């Protein structure tokens, strides 16, 4: 009897495994079902692999499927020579309406450089740039095998995008920008003759489009999930205790820093975006700063912001709105928001401590370039407060870290514009503030996790 039961279970597992349907995207003979977009870089069929060959002077070039796909599980193997950058596009588009046919959409990164972001996801040819760099998932940076075959997996199910490399989960995020599109193999533009003629190879390219949810991998809570759908909380965020600080539609939860209610001018809500309107460039002289109606102590705060040319603004925390009785902004620690290239404040202060992401007038930000600032799109600021320890992050990269209430902290304050404010920065709680500095700056996706 026991042998019969075990045999039945084994047969059931085999039947279940065999039920998943895979469709090969390469026939092993030629490039039927594929077309090239973007330049003269060569793609060729070579045995069981499709081979792309880098060519100096050519732009990013893509070999795309002639079919489009929505929800799917895609698997493939790839092998790239060191020195090249490549990727696999999915749910991607090429239309006359977008930059005269330029390929854009999600890209599974193939990165042979020391940065080691293979398996991360980039938004090709759009201002959004990196959607999930592997700064969010450091263990995944060790999964790539140089000069060897690597196995990749992509699961695109509704708004959920997840990637794997050699069995290690790399990216996990929610997004609602692309629902379907083609799959494409990329050979990135090269900038050195030394990389001319190098190759990237893909083999075992197969796709599952039926019963995708059934075959999708269970969520791994050890892998950070990003929610890129503005002004929403994902099921995981709700379970973790995140709260929306702005609902995307009303002024609920906010008031003027020096008002009982919300300002009647100077701020605009449109299409899920909260914007400071253009003023005279002064601090809090148009609509004025706005603050949360509640106060917060230890927390993780995320705010998506977009600056315009020459703009200045900020996100403040530990704010005491009644402290400053004179003109100007309310007093608190400030995550600086600034167009460093065009606004003169970037060159003031000490050692760049008034540049983007800095703790304003106190500690300069570092590695802002590595954060892949999106000049014309939304960027994500994150502020982490845990007792005296505070961090500033930009697009997944830590750019400021400091301790409050120390001798070093007191010395910094004494040498800053805040020297005359009693116990500056050492409060256990305060309001969160969005600054009106007279320039157009937009905000969305404002959420907080109280610790």
Secondary structure by P-SEA (a helix, b strand, c coil): caaaaaaaaaaaaaaaaacbbbbbccccccccccccccccbbbbbcccbbbbbbbccccccccccccccccbbbbbccccccccccbbbccccccccccccccccccccccccccccccbbbbccccccccccccccccccccccccbbbbbbbbbcccbbbbbcccccccccccccccbbbbbccccccccccccccccccccbbbbccccccccccccccbbbbbcccccccaaaaaaccccccccccccccccccccccccccccccccbbbbccccccccccccbbbbccccccbbbbbbbbbcccccccccccccccccccccccccccccccccccccccccccccccccccccccbbbcccccccccccbbbbbbbbbcccbbbbbcccccccccccccaaaaaaaaaccccccccccccccbbbbbbcccbbbbbcbbbbbcc
